[in-house]
Amino acid sequence: MYARVDEQPDRSPERVALVTGANRGTGRAIAAELAEAGMQVWELNRNPSGSPTEIICDLSEPAELSAAITEVLQRVDRLDALVTNAVDRYFAPVADIDMQRWNAALTVNLTSIVATVQQTLPLLRRSQGSIVLMGSHAGTRFFESGLSYCATKAALKALCEVLLLEERPYGVRTSLVSPGAIANEDGDRSPMKMSTVSVAKVVRDLVLNPSDVAVGEIELRPASLGPPVVAGLDRLQSV
Ligand SMILES: NC(=O)c1ccc[n+]([C@@H]2O[C@H](COP(=O)([O-])OP(=O)(O)OC[C@H]3O[C@@H](n4cnc5c(N)ncnc54)[C@H](OP(=O)(O)O)[C@@H]3O)[C@@H](O)[C@H]2O)c1
């Protein structure tokens, strides 16, 4: 369905990607897939992955983030893909929200993404590159105690649409990936979840798509579906 790396016209010099939160979970798998596809992958990690091309930074600290991106940009001569993957999951009922935790979650899940996009756009424009925003079903399916997660993931839909309008004239394509359950913890073999590697392959294909295609949004669900706790019309009893 998607172009593979060997169908891409521009393979030299080495293409470069930047991935946030790549020390574990889906981000680690995305970084590995992009590297496997021949890209040089830079990571912005709070805790180290051990990669020689990682910069340690806390995305909830704007000055740290800006300095980290500046360092990456000083060490690369091109940037072809940005994958914003890191997430701060803070769950609490609205009545109990701790505003410090709320602000941190909003900063990591939304503000840091806008800042990262803004700072990397000049290089992404130059390479006619792509941006992949990791969203979630939580951006369209809201739940109790999930406000900071749901609201920030919903906001990524707006960010994606605005970037598609503003940046396609400069050749930059943006995609929102909205997955359901991913087995992001090491050792999780749940058949009801997608593996990090499978999700990463979708991200890799988005990055490697032919340059005349912009995939606005992709929604991913685990292929297996267990019996629902509540089914049919009864689902409407607890909306
Ligand atoms: N897991 C799912 O079921 C699922 C479903 C739908 C969508 N998604 C989305 O897919 C993406 C990856 O999810 P995941 O479950 O694989 O993530 P994860 O395993 O929970 O890992 C989260 C990543 O974000 C990093 N991070 C969190 N706060 C940070 C901060 N302040 N500064 C820098 N890095 C920070 C973490 O770093 P540390 O190791 O330092 O904490 C870690 O690398 C997320 O955008 C998530 O919303 C996940």
The ligand as an SDF file (V2000), in Angstrom:
LIG
                    3D

 48 52  0  0  0  0  0  0  0  0999 V2000
   -0.0540    2.6110   24.7810 N   0  0  0  0  0  0  0  0  0  0  0  0
   -1.2440    2.7550   24.1870 C   0  0  0  0  0  0  0  0  0  0  0  0
   -2.1480    1.9130   24.3670 O   0  0  0  0  0  0  0  0  0  0  0  0
   -1.5200    3.9200   23.2850 C   0  0  0  0  0  0  0  0  0  0  0  0
   -2.7680    3.9870   22.6600 C   0  0  0  0  0  0  0  0  0  0  0  0
   -3.0380    5.0540   21.8200 C   0  0  0  0  0  0  0  0  0  0  0  0
   -2.0890    6.0280   21.5930 C   0  0  0  0  0  0  0  0  0  0  0  0
   -0.8780    5.9520   22.2140 N   0  0  0  0  0  0  0  0  0  0  0  0
    0.0700    7.0330   21.9610 C   0  0  0  0  0  0  0  0  0  0  0  0
    1.2680    6.5040   21.4130 O   0  0  0  0  0  0  0  0  0  0  0  0
    2.3910    7.2470   21.8890 C   0  0  0  0  0  0  0  0  0  0  0  0
    3.3490    6.3060   22.5790 C   0  0  0  0  0  0  0  0  0  0  0  0
    2.6460    5.6950   23.6510 O   0  0  0  0  0  0  0  0  0  0  0  0
    3.3420    4.5750   24.5400 P   0  0  0  0  0  0  0  0  0  0  0  0
    2.2510    3.9340   25.3020 O   0  0  0  0  0  0  0  0  0  0  0  0
    4.2630    3.7690   23.7170 O   0  0  0  0  0  0  0  0  0  0  0  0
    4.1930    5.4850   25.5300 O   0  0  0  0  0  0  0  0  0  0  0  0
    4.9530    5.0280   26.8750 P   0  0  0  0  0  0  0  0  0  0  0  0
    5.4220    3.6370   26.7340 O   0  0  0  0  0  0  0  0  0  0  0  0
    4.0680    5.3740   28.0350 O   0  0  0  0  0  0  0  0  0  0  0  0
    6.2010    6.0080   26.8500 O   0  0  0  0  0  0  0  0  0  0  0  0
    6.0050    7.3810   26.9720 C   0  0  0  0  0  0  0  0  0  0  0  0
    7.2520    8.0670   26.4680 C   0  0  0  0  0  0  0  0  0  0  0  0
    7.0720    9.4860   26.6560 O   0  0  0  0  0  0  0  0  0  0  0  0
    8.2200    9.9560   27.3820 C   0  0  0  0  0  0  0  0  0  0  0  0
    7.9280   11.1130   28.1900 N   0  0  0  0  0  0  0  0  0  0  0  0
    6.9070   11.2840   29.0630 C   0  0  0  0  0  0  0  0  0  0  0  0
    7.0260   12.4790   29.6750 N   0  0  0  0  0  0  0  0  0  0  0  0
    8.1420   13.0630   29.1640 C   0  0  0  0  0  0  0  0  0  0  0  0
    8.7980   14.2920   29.3980 C   0  0  0  0  0  0  0  0  0  0  0  0
    8.3490   15.1870   30.3100 N   0  0  0  0  0  0  0  0  0  0  0  0
    9.9180   14.5640   28.7010 N   0  0  0  0  0  0  0  0  0  0  0  0
   10.4030   13.6770   27.7970 C   0  0  0  0  0  0  0  0  0  0  0  0
    9.8320   12.4980   27.5390 N   0  0  0  0  0  0  0  0  0  0  0  0
    8.7010   12.1920   28.2120 C   0  0  0  0  0  0  0  0  0  0  0  0
    8.5910    8.7690   28.2570 C   0  0  0  0  0  0  0  0  0  0  0  0
    9.8790    8.9630   28.7800 O   0  0  0  0  0  0  0  0  0  0  0  0
   10.3020    8.3730   30.2350 P   0  0  0  0  0  0  0  0  0  0  0  0
   10.7670    6.9730   30.0120 O   0  0  0  0  0  0  0  0  0  0  0  0
   11.3550    9.3000   30.6790 O   0  0  0  0  0  0  0  0  0  0  0  0
    9.0670    8.4170   31.1110 O   0  0  0  0  0  0  0  0  0  0  0  0
    8.4810    7.6490   27.2590 C   0  0  0  0  0  0  0  0  0  0  0  0
    9.5860    7.6090   26.4010 O   0  0  0  0  0  0  0  0  0  0  0  0
    1.8270    8.3080   22.8220 C   0  0  0  0  0  0  0  0  0  0  0  0
    1.6730    9.5220   22.1290 O   0  0  0  0  0  0  0  0  0  0  0  0
    0.4790    7.7350   23.2330 C   0  0  0  0  0  0  0  0  0  0  0  0
   -0.4450    8.7420   23.6040 O   0  0  0  0  0  0  0  0  0  0  0  0
   -0.5650    4.9170   23.0630 C   0  0  0  0  0  0  0  0  0  0  0  0
  1  2  1  0
  2  3  2  0
  2  4  1  0
  4  5  1  0
  4 48  2  0
  5  6  2  0
  6  7  1  0
  7  8  2  0
  8  9  1  0
  8 48  1  0
  9 10  1  0
  9 46  1  0
 10 11  1  0
 11 12  1  0
 11 44  1  0
 12 13  1  0
 13 14  1  0
 14 15  2  0
 14 16  1  0
 14 17  1  0
 17 18  1  0
 18 19  2  0
 18 20  1  0
 18 21  1  0
 21 22  1  0
 22 23  1  0
 23 24  1  0
 23 42  1  0
 24 25  1  0
 25 26  1  0
 25 36  1  0
 26 27  1  0
 26 35  1  0
 27 28  2  0
 28 29  1  0
 29 30  1  0
 29 35  2  0
 30 31  1  0
 30 32  2  0
 32 33  1  0
 33 34  2  0
 34 35  1  0
 36 37  1  0
 36 42  1  0
 37 38  1  0
 38 39  2  0
 38 40  1  0
 38 41  1  0
 42 43  1  0
 44 45  1  0
 44 46  1  0
 46 47  1  0
M  CHG  2   8   1  16  -1
M  END
$$$$
